[in-house]
Amino acid sequence: VSTAPTEEAALERSTEFADAWSRKYPPIVKLWDNAWEESAPFLRFDTEVRRIVRTTNAIESVNACIRRAVKARGHFPNEQAALKRVYMAIMSLDPTGRDQARWTMRWKTALNAFDITFDGRLPAARQ
């Protein structure tokens, strides 16, 4: 449903899902039906934007790295020390900076779609 190209196609897939699985998993079908109003606006974004929003592996990887770094330290004397440790953990993910080019290539279409969708807000953040 979330990978459908349009909201109408997603509604069709949701109906197909309900027809196929409503007898075996009625609570899941009901959950999708009840949450349709909240999830439908997501389907109005470009497919590139939706793919990036759905993909959480990279975000979860960074979060896991930060959790490990903070947990290994235990406690911090002040907020500045904690922020420094988080910064060092993030910088250790790509110490040479070579992966930035690869990251940019994977996100290029999504960044362009974000730039079009959120006209004027993204370039300000890049400066």
C-alpha positions in Angstrom: 0.0 0.0 0.0 2.7 2.5 0.9 4.6 1.9 -2.3 1.7 2.6 -4.6 2.3 5.4 -7.1 -0.9 7.4 -6.2 -3.4 7.6 -3.4 -6.0 6.0 -5.6 -3.8 3.0 -6.3 -3.0 2.7 -2.6 -6.7 2.6 -1.9 -7.1 -0.1 -4.4 -4.3 -2.1 -2.9 -5.7 -1.6 0.5 -9.0 -3.0 -0.7 -7.2 -6.0 -2.2 -5.4 -6.5 1.1 -8.6 -6.4 3.0 -10.3 -8.9 0.7 -7.3 -11.3 0.9 -6.6 -11.1 4.6 -9.6 -9.8 6.5 -10.7 -13.3 7.6 -7.3 -14.3 8.9 -6.2 -10.9 10.3 -9.3 -8.7 11.0 -7.5 -6.4 13.5 -4.8 -5.4 10.9 -7.4 -4.6 8.3 -9.4 -2.6 10.8 -6.2 -0.8 11.8 -5.4 0.2 8.2 -9.0 1.4 7.7 -9.0 3.5 10.9 -5.6 5.0 10.1 -6.3 5.8 6.5 -7.0 9.5 7.1 -3.7 9.9 8.9 -1.6 7.9 6.3 -3.2 9.2 3.1 -1.3 12.6 3.1 1.9 10.6 3.0 0.9 9.2 -0.4 0.8 12.7 -1.9 4.6 13.0 -1.7 6.8 12.0 -4.6 7.9 8.4 -4.7 11.5 9.4 -3.9 10.5 11.3 -0.8 8.3 8.4 0.4 11.2 5.9 -0.2 13.5 7.9 2.0 10.9 8.4 4.7 10.1 4.7 4.8 13.8 3.7 4.9 14.9 3.9 8.5 18.0 1.6 8.4 20.5 4.5 8.1 18.8 6.4 10.9 18.6 3.4 13.2 22.3 2.7 12.5 23.3 6.2 13.6 21.0 5.9 16.7 22.6 2.6 17.6 26.1 4.1 17.3 25.1 7.0 19.6 23.5 4.7 22.1 26.6 2.5 22.3 28.9 5.5 22.7 26.7 7.0 25.5 26.2 3.7 27.2 30.0 2.9 27.2 30.7 6.3 28.9 28.0 5.9 31.6 27.6 9.4 32.9 28.7 12.9 31.9 29.8 15.8 34.1 27.7 18.3 32.0 25.7 18.7 28.8 28.7 19.9 26.8 30.6 16.6 27.5 27.6 14.6 26.4 27.3 16.6 23.2 31.0 16.2 22.5 30.7 12.4 22.9 27.7 12.3 20.5 29.6 14.4 18.0 32.6 12.1 18.2 30.4 9.0 17.7 28.8 10.5 14.6 32.2 11.5 13.2 33.5 8.0 13.7 30.9 6.6 11.3 32.9 8.1 8.4 36.3 9.3 9.6 37.8 9.8 6.1 34.7 11.6 4.6 34.8 9.4 1.5 31.3 8.0 2.0 29.7 11.4 1.7 29.9 11.3 -2.1 28.2 7.9 -2.1 25.6 9.1 0.3 24.9 12.2 -1.9 24.4 10.0 -4.9 21.8 7.8 -3.2 19.9 10.8 -1.9 20.2 13.1 -4.9 16.7 12.3 -6.3 15.1 12.5 -2.9 16.9 15.8 -2.1 15.6 17.2 -5.5 12.1 16.0 -4.7 12.3 17.6 -1.2 13.5 20.8 -2.7 10.5 20.9 -5.1 8.0 19.9 -2.4 9.2 22.2 0.3 10.0 25.2 -2.0 12.5 27.6 -0.4 13.1 25.7 2.8 15.8 23.2 1.9 18.4 25.5 0.3 18.4 27.7 3.4 19.5 24.6 5.4 22.3 23.8 3.1 24.0 27.2 3.4 
